[in-house]
């Protein structure tokens, strides 16, 4: 067919977005926490079909163009899909090897329940700063903290909120973080200038979150609860708890510190947990492999099932049985299906020009710093919803808003900060975004359930706009008529 290439109008471009919101609301109403078991994926597929029909029928966009855009979008998430599989395998192997049970037992002895929530948030923040990865933090230490919280009687959504808040604070402020580097480089800002400037909004948000978790921990703590004691006893009866098992997480964090690629790090972590499993939990491996004594066949089957399939262990404690159950790589298939459908939707919206039409309309009338920051914040959240990918959201939010900041003579550190305050931290709050689905998978809590308790992530976009409204520490380029790449990253700025 001929490619007419008319520019989509805002009112047509917004139709798929509105339709998606309606369909997702219906799915959530009828399926609730099971919305990711097919309902959300179908809503994304149907909305993608509508976007394709509008693009081809009204604006003459060829199918080949849309297909290329979809393929490009899926390619950008291919590494994430492999990471999902490895995280599923790590969840299984770290549990069966006894790594997570050991962390839970030691954590229950060290962390007093009354300060558990705030401690969980701080621990995840530290680990995430060191590793530069919120995903690795949640999939390792986060899983153990979920068990500790459960053992102490804390609701799982409160623990998940504390874990995610800490993990994304560290991810945002770490020089090793992909998102931090990406935001700085896309906005053409020096990395450490970007990190230092983010402190004006990030530290207040994190401080408020810590206060909330401190108060909530004191309120939710039940000194008469005996759950933790019962679970520790059951863990010792079911697993061989040993400090030697801590070598596995230490090896993982060492590889991350030396900047070994994520896929290699996760593979080595999985492999080391498999070795630990055979050494420390031979009877469990034999049981999973379908035998009573560990032999070559039961060892191979036990390791394969722990990595790839669901596992369940009868500990004699119903609460603990659900806690140590794992799903392996197979448990990531719903997540991968969701990511693929989200990438298709985002690819069509970008390739058809509908995304650009929407953002162009939203950016009209941006004539002040507050409006420029607000537009960037809303763009980051909007792209997280539409593209389903955190990295693409950061790039699009920076690229589409940098003209507004240059026109106003505002230093691009304000742009990069607003992008991180929105695109980086809100990605985990979107059920079909890659961040939202992976954290839901590893922590075992639906995204919409933990979302209201991720206080750092919820406060960050609001704080960014609030600080801009106060005109506090807003940096301007001295010569507004010469906003070149050189002086954007220069130190010659003035504060408003």
C-alpha positions as CSV (number, residue, x, y, z in Angstrom):
1,X,0.0,0.0,0.0
2,X,1.1,3.6,-0.5
3,X,2.6,5.4,2.4
4,X,0.7,8.7,2.8
5,X,2.4,9.5,6.1
6,X,0.0,12.1,7.4
7,X,0.7,13.3,10.8
8,X,-1.7,11.7,13.4
9,X,-3.9,14.1,15.2
10,X,-3.9,14.2,19.0
11,X,-7.5,13.0,19.3
12,X,-7.0,10.0,17.2
13,X,-3.6,9.2,18.8
14,X,-5.2,9.2,22.3
15,X,-7.8,6.6,21.3
16,X,-5.6,3.6,21.9
17,X,-4.5,5.0,25.3
18,X,-8.0,5.5,26.4
19,X,-9.1,2.1,25.2
20,X,-6.2,0.5,27.0
21,X,-7.1,2.2,30.3
22,X,-10.7,1.0,29.9
23,X,-9.8,-2.6,29.1
24,X,-7.2,-2.8,31.9
25,X,-9.8,-1.4,34.4
26,X,-12.2,-4.2,33.3
27,X,-9.6,-6.9,33.6
28,X,-8.6,-5.7,37.1
29,X,-12.2,-5.5,38.2
30,X,-13.0,-9.1,37.1
31,X,-9.6,-10.8,37.6
32,X,-8.1,-8.8,40.5
33,X,-4.6,-10.1,41.4
34,X,-4.7,-12.6,38.5
35,X,-4.9,-9.8,35.9
36,X,-1.4,-10.7,34.6
37,X,-2.4,-14.3,33.9
38,X,-3.6,-13.4,30.4
39,X,-6.1,-10.6,30.8
40,X,-3.6,-7.7,30.7
41,X,-1.8,-9.4,27.8
42,X,-5.0,-9.7,25.8
43,X,-5.9,-6.0,26.5
44,X,-2.5,-5.0,25.1
45,X,-2.9,-7.1,22.0
46,X,-6.4,-5.8,21.3
47,X,-5.3,-2.2,21.8
48,X,-2.3,-2.8,19.5
49,X,-4.6,-4.0,16.8
50,X,-6.7,-0.9,17.1
51,X,-3.6,1.3,16.9
52,X,-2.5,-0.6,13.8
53,X,-5.9,-0.2,12.2
54,X,-6.0,3.6,12.9
55,X,-2.4,4.0,11.6
56,X,-2.9,2.1,8.4
57,X,-6.5,3.2,7.7
58,X,-6.3,6.9,8.5
59,X,-2.7,7.8,8.0
60,X,-1.4,5.4,5.4
61,X,1.4,4.0,7.6
62,X,2.6,0.8,6.0
63,X,2.6,-2.5,7.9
64,X,6.3,-2.9,7.1
65,X,7.1,0.3,9.1
66,X,5.0,-0.7,12.0
67,X,6.6,-4.2,12.0
68,X,10.1,-2.7,12.0
69,X,9.1,-0.5,14.9
70,X,7.7,-3.5,16.8
71,X,10.9,-5.5,16.1
72,X,13.1,-2.7,17.2
73,X,11.1,-2.3,20.5
74,X,11.3,-6.1,21.2
75,X,15.0,-6.1,20.4
76,X,15.6,-3.4,23.0
77,X,14.0,-5.7,25.6
78,X,15.7,-8.9,24.6
79,X,18.3,-8.7,27.3
80,X,15.5,-8.1,29.9
81,X,13.7,-11.2,28.7
82,X,16.8,-13.3,29.4
83,X,17.3,-11.7,32.7
84,X,13.7,-12.7,33.6
85,X,14.6,-16.3,33.0
86,X,17.8,-16.2,35.0
87,X,16.0,-14.4,37.9
88,X,13.4,-17.2,37.9
89,X,16.2,-19.8,38.0
90,X,18.0,-17.9,40.8
91,X,14.7,-17.7,42.8
92,X,14.5,-21.5,42.7
93,X,18.2,-22.4,43.2
94,X,18.8,-19.8,46.0
95,X,15.8,-21.2,47.9
96,X,16.6,-25.0,47.4
97,X,20.3,-24.5,48.1
98,X,19.4,-22.9,51.5
99,X,20.8,-19.4,50.7
100,X,17.5,-17.6,51.2
101,X,16.6,-19.7,54.3
102,X,20.0,-18.9,55.8
103,X,19.5,-15.2,55.1
104,X,16.1,-15.4,56.7
105,X,17.3,-17.1,59.8
106,X,20.2,-14.7,60.3
107,X,18.1,-11.7,59.5
108,X,15.5,-12.7,62.1
109,X,18.3,-12.8,64.7
110,X,19.8,-9.5,63.7
111,X,16.8,-7.3,62.8
112,X,14.4,-6.4,65.6
113,X,10.8,-6.6,64.3
114,X,9.9,-3.1,65.5
115,X,12.4,-1.5,63.1
116,X,12.2,-4.2,60.4
117,X,10.5,-2.1,57.7
118,X,12.8,0.9,57.9
119,X,15.8,-1.5,58.1
120,X,14.7,-3.4,55.0
121,X,14.4,-0.1,53.1
122,X,17.9,1.0,54.2
123,X,19.5,-2.4,53.5
124,X,18.1,-2.5,50.0
125,X,19.2,1.1,49.4
126,X,22.8,0.3,50.4
127,X,22.9,-2.9,48.3
128,X,21.4,-1.2,45.3
129,X,23.9,1.7,45.5
130,X,26.8,-0.9,45.6
131,X,25.4,-3.1,42.8
132,X,23.7,-0.4,40.8
133,X,20.8,-2.7,40.1
134,X,17.3,-2.6,41.7
135,X,16.4,-5.9,39.9
136,X,19.4,-7.8,41.5
137,X,18.7,-6.2,44.9
138,X,15.0,-7.3,44.9
139,X,15.8,-10.8,43.5
140,X,18.4,-11.6,46.1
141,X,18.2,-9.6,49.4
142,X,14.6,-8.5,48.7
143,X,13.4,-12.1,48.5
144,X,15.1,-12.9,51.9
145,X,13.6,-9.7,53.4
146,X,10.1,-10.8,52.2
147,X,10.6,-14.0,54.2
148,X,11.8,-12.2,57.3
149,X,8.8,-9.8,57.1
150,X,6.4,-12.7,56.7
151,X,8.0,-14.5,59.6
152,X,7.5,-11.4,61.8
153,X,3.9,-11.0,60.8
154,X,4.2,-8.0,58.6
155,X,1.8,-7.7,55.6
156,X,3.6,-8.6,52.4
157,X,2.6,-5.4,50.7
158,X,4.3,-3.3,53.4
159,X,7.5,-5.3,53.1
160,X,7.5,-5.2,49.3
161,X,7.0,-1.4,49.4
162,X,9.9,-0.9,51.7
163,X,12.2,-3.2,49.6
164,X,11.3,-1.5,46.3
165,X,11.6,2.0,47.8
166,X,15.1,1.2,49.0
167,X,16.1,-0.6,45.8
168,X,15.0,2.2,43.5
169,X,16.6,4.9,45.7
170,X,19.9,3.1,45.4
171,X,19.5,2.4,41.7
172,X,18.8,6.1,41.1
173,X,21.7,7.3,43.1
174,X,24.4,4.8,42.0
175,X,27.1,5.6,39.5
176,X,26.9,1.9,38.4
177,X,23.2,2.1,37.5
178,X,22.2,1.8,33.8
179,X,19.3,4.2,34.3
180,X,21.5,6.8,36.0
181,X,24.1,6.6,33.2
182,X,21.4,6.6,30.5
183,X,19.6,9.7,31.9
184,X,22.9,11.7,32.2
185,X,24.2,10.7,28.8
186,X,20.9,11.3,27.0
187,X,20.6,14.8,28.5
188,X,24.3,15.5,27.9
189,X,25.1,16.0,31.6
190,X,28.2,14.8,33.5
191,X,27.4,11.7,35.5
192,X,28.4,12.9,38.9
193,X,27.0,16.4,38.4
194,X,23.7,14.6,37.6
195,X,23.9,12.4,40.7
196,X,24.7,15.3,43.0
197,X,21.9,17.4,41.6
198,X,19.4,14.7,42.2
199,X,20.0,14.8,45.9
200,X,17.8,18.0,46.2
201,X,14.7,15.9,45.4
202,X,15.8,12.3,46.2
203,X,17.0,12.8,49.7
204,X,13.8,14.5,51.0
205,X,11.6,11.8,49.4
206,X,13.7,9.0,50.9
207,X,13.7,10.7,54.3
208,X,9.9,10.9,54.3
209,X,9.6,7.3,53.2
210,X,11.9,6.2,56.1
211,X,9.8,8.1,58.6
212,X,6.7,6.4,57.3
213,X,8.2,2.9,57.4
214,X,9.5,3.6,61.0
215,X,6.1,4.6,62.2
216,X,4.3,1.8,60.3
217,X,6.8,-0.7,61.7
218,X,6.2,0.3,65.3
219,X,2.4,0.2,64.7
220,X,2.3,-3.1,62.9
221,X,4.8,-4.9,65.2
222,X,3.1,-7.5,67.4
223,X,5.4,-8.4,70.3
224,X,3.2,-11.4,71.1
225,X,3.7,-12.9,67.7
226,X,5.4,-16.3,67.7
227,X,5.5,-16.8,64.0
228,X,9.2,-16.1,63.6
229,X,10.2,-18.6,66.2
230,X,8.1,-21.4,64.6
231,X,9.4,-20.6,61.2
232,X,13.1,-20.6,62.3
233,X,12.6,-24.0,63.9
234,X,10.9,-25.3,60.7
235,X,13.7,-23.9,58.5
236,X,16.4,-25.6,60.6
237,X,14.5,-28.9,60.3
238,X,14.0,-28.6,56.6
239,X,17.3,-27.0,55.5
240,X,21.0,-27.2,56.4
241,X,21.6,-23.6,57.5
242,X,25.2,-22.7,57.2
243,X,27.3,-19.4,57.0
244,X,29.2,-21.0,54.1
245,X,26.1,-20.5,52.0
246,X,26.6,-16.8,52.2
247,X,29.5,-17.3,49.7
248,X,26.9,-17.4,46.9
249,X,25.5,-13.9,47.5
250,X,29.0,-12.5,48.2
251,X,30.2,-13.9,44.9
252,X,27.2,-12.4,43.1
253,X,27.8,-8.9,44.6
254,X,31.6,-9.2,43.9
255,X,30.9,-9.8,40.2
256,X,28.6,-6.8,40.1
257,X,31.1,-4.6,41.9
258,X,33.6,-5.5,39.1
259,X,31.1,-4.6,36.5
260,X,30.7,-8.1,35.0
261,X,27.7,-8.0,32.6
262,X,24.4,-8.7,34.2
263,X,23.7,-11.9,32.2
264,X,27.0,-13.4,33.1
265,X,26.7,-12.4,36.8
266,X,23.2,-14.0,37.0
267,X,24.4,-17.2,35.3
268,X,27.3,-17.6,37.6
269,X,25.1,-16.9,40.6
270,X,22.7,-19.6,39.5
271,X,25.5,-22.0,38.8
272,X,27.1,-21.4,42.2
273,X,23.7,-22.0,43.9
274,X,23.4,-25.3,42.1
275,X,26.7,-26.4,43.4
276,X,25.8,-25.3,46.9
277,X,22.5,-27.1,46.6
278,X,24.3,-30.5,45.9
279,X,26.7,-29.9,48.8
280,X,24.4,-28.6,51.5
281,X,21.0,-29.9,50.6
282,X,21.5,-33.4,49.1
283,X,18.3,-34.9,50.6
284,X,16.2,-32.0,49.2
285,X,17.7,-32.3,45.8
286,X,17.0,-36.1,45.8
287,X,13.4,-35.5,46.9
288,X,12.9,-32.9,44.1
289,X,14.5,-35.3,41.6
290,X,12.0,-38.1,42.6
291,X,14.2,-40.3,44.7
292,X,15.2,-40.9,48.3
293,X,19.0,-41.0,47.9
294,X,21.1,-38.5,45.9
295,X,22.5,-40.2,42.8
296,X,23.5,-39.0,39.4
297,X,20.0,-39.2,38.0
298,X,18.2,-37.5,41.0
299,X,21.0,-34.9,41.1
300,X,20.5,-33.9,37.5
301,X,16.7,-34.0,37.7
302,X,16.7,-32.1,41.0
303,X,18.9,-29.3,39.6
304,X,17.0,-29.0,36.4
305,X,13.6,-28.9,38.2
306,X,14.9,-26.3,40.7
307,X,16.1,-24.1,37.8
308,X,13.2,-24.5,35.3
309,X,10.1,-25.7,37.1
310,X,7.9,-25.2,40.2
311,X,9.2,-26.8,43.4
312,X,7.4,-27.4,46.7
313,X,8.8,-28.7,49.9
314,X,6.8,-30.2,52.8
315,X,8.3,-28.6,55.9
316,X,5.5,-29.5,58.2
317,X,4.5,-25.9,58.4
318,X,1.8,-24.6,56.0
319,X,3.0,-21.0,56.2
320,X,6.6,-22.0,55.4
321,X,5.5,-24.3,52.6
322,X,4.1,-21.3,50.7
323,X,7.2,-19.2,51.6
324,X,9.7,-21.7,50.1
325,X,7.7,-22.7,47.1
326,X,9.4,-21.6,43.8
327,X,8.5,-21.4,40.1
328,X,11.8,-21.4,38.4
329,X,12.2,-20.2,34.8
330,X,8.7,-21.5,34.0
331,X,7.3,-18.9,36.4
332,X,8.7,-16.1,34.2
333,X,6.7,-17.1,31.1
334,X,3.7,-14.9,32.0
335,X,6.1,-12.0,32.5
336,X,7.7,-12.6,29.2
337,X,4.4,-12.8,27.4
338,X,3.3,-9.5,29.1
339,X,6.6,-7.8,28.1
340,X,6.3,-8.9,24.4
341,X,2.7,-7.6,24.1
342,X,3.7,-4.3,25.8
343,X,6.6,-3.9,23.4
344,X,4.2,-4.5,20.5
345,X,1.9,-1.8,21.7
346,X,4.8,0.7,22.3
347,X,6.3,-0.1,19.0
348,X,3.1,0.7,17.1
349,X,2.6,3.9,19.1
350,X,6.1,5.1,18.3
351,X,6.3,3.8,14.7
352,X,2.9,5.3,13.7
353,X,3.8,8.8,15.1
354,X,1.0,8.7,17.6
355,X,3.4,9.0,20.5
356,X,5.0,12.1,19.0
357,X,1.5,13.6,18.3
358,X,0.5,13.2,21.9
359,X,3.7,14.6,23.4
360,X,3.8,17.5,21.0
361,X,0.3,18.5,22.1
362,X,1.2,18.1,25.8
363,X,4.3,20.2,25.4
364,X,2.5,23.2,24.0
365,X,2.5,26.2,26.2
366,X,5.6,25.1,28.2
367,X,6.9,28.6,29.0
368,X,8.2,28.3,32.6
369,X,10.6,26.0,34.6
370,X,7.7,24.5,36.5
371,X,5.8,23.6,33.3
372,X,9.0,22.2,31.7
373,X,9.6,20.0,34.8
374,X,6.0,19.0,35.0
375,X,5.9,18.1,31.3
376,X,9.0,16.0,31.7
377,X,7.6,14.2,34.8
378,X,4.3,13.5,33.1
379,X,6.2,12.4,29.9
380,X,8.2,9.9,31.9
381,X,5.2,8.4,33.5
382,X,3.3,8.4,30.2
383,X,6.0,6.6,28.3
384,X,6.3,4.1,31.1
385,X,2.7,3.3,30.6
386,X,2.8,3.3,26.8
387,X,6.1,1.7,25.9
388,X,6.4,-0.8,28.9
389,X,10.1,-0.2,29.0
390,X,12.0,2.0,31.5
391,X,15.0,2.7,29.3
392,X,12.9,3.8,26.3
393,X,10.9,6.0,28.6
394,X,14.1,7.7,29.8
395,X,15.4,8.3,26.3
396,X,12.0,9.6,25.0
397,X,11.4,11.9,28.0
398,X,14.8,13.5,27.6
399,X,14.7,13.8,23.9
400,X,11.3,15.3,23.6
401,X,11.7,17.8,26.5
402,X,15.2,19.1,26.0
403,X,14.1,21.7,23.6
404,X,11.9,23.3,26.2
405,X,14.8,23.5,28.7
406,X,17.1,24.9,26.1
407,X,14.6,27.6,25.1
408,X,14.2,28.7,28.7
409,X,18.0,28.6,29.2
410,X,17.7,26.0,32.0
411,X,20.6,23.7,32.6
412,X,20.0,20.2,31.5
413,X,20.7,18.8,34.9
414,X,17.2,19.9,35.7
415,X,16.0,17.8,32.8
416,X,17.9,14.7,33.7
417,X,16.8,15.0,37.3
418,X,13.1,15.3,36.4
419,X,13.5,12.3,34.0
420,X,14.9,10.2,36.8
421,X,12.3,11.4,39.3
422,X,9.6,10.1,36.9
423,X,10.7,7.5,34.3
424,X,13.2,5.7,36.5
425,X,11.2,5.3,39.7
426,X,7.6,5.0,38.5
427,X,8.4,2.1,36.0
428,X,7.9,-0.4,38.9
429,X,4.4,1.0,39.6
430,X,3.1,0.0,36.1
431,X,1.8,-3.6,36.1
432,X,2.7,-4.2,32.4
433,X,6.1,-2.3,32.5
434,X,9.1,-4.6,32.6
435,X,10.1,-3.3,36.0
436,X,6.6,-3.8,37.4
437,X,6.3,-7.3,36.2
438,X,9.7,-8.5,37.3
439,X,9.4,-7.1,40.8
440,X,5.9,-8.6,41.1
441,X,7.4,-12.0,40.0
442,X,10.4,-12.1,42.3
443,X,8.6,-10.7,45.4
444,X,5.4,-12.6,44.9
445,X,3.1,-9.6,45.3
446,X,0.9,-8.1,42.5
447,X,2.1,-4.7,41.3
448,X,-1.2,-3.0,42.2
449,X,-1.0,-4.4,45.7
450,X,2.4,-3.1,46.6
451,X,2.1,0.1,44.6
452,X,0.4,2.2,47.4
453,X,3.3,1.3,49.8
454,X,6.2,2.3,47.6
455,X,6.4,5.8,49.1
456,X,9.7,6.8,47.7
457,X,8.5,6.0,44.2
458,X,5.2,7.8,44.6
459,X,6.7,10.9,46.2
460,X,9.6,11.4,43.7
461,X,7.5,12.9,40.8
462,X,5.6,15.2,43.1
463,X,8.8,16.4,44.8
464,X,10.4,17.2,41.5
465,X,7.5,19.4,40.5
466,X,7.3,21.0,44.1
467,X,11.0,21.9,44.1
468,X,10.6,23.5,40.6
469,X,7.6,25.4,41.8
470,X,9.7,26.8,44.7
471,X,12.4,27.6,42.2
472,X,14.9,26.0,44.6
473,X,18.4,25.4,43.3
474,X,17.2,25.7,39.6
475,X,20.3,26.1,37.4
476,X,20.3,28.4,34.4
477,X,22.9,28.6,31.6
478,X,24.4,32.1,31.7
479,X,23.9,32.9,28.0
480,X,20.3,31.8,27.1
481,X,21.0,32.6,23.4
482,X,23.9,30.1,23.2
483,X,22.6,26.8,24.6
484,X,25.1,24.6,22.9
485,X,26.1,21.1,23.9
486,X,29.3,22.6,25.3
487,X,27.8,25.0,27.8
488,X,25.0,22.6,28.7
489,X,27.5,20.4,30.5
490,X,29.7,23.3,31.6
491,X,30.0,24.4,35.2
492,X,29.2,28.0,34.3
493,X,25.6,28.0,35.6
494,X,23.7,30.2,38.0
495,X,21.1,29.2,40.5
496,X,17.6,30.5,40.6
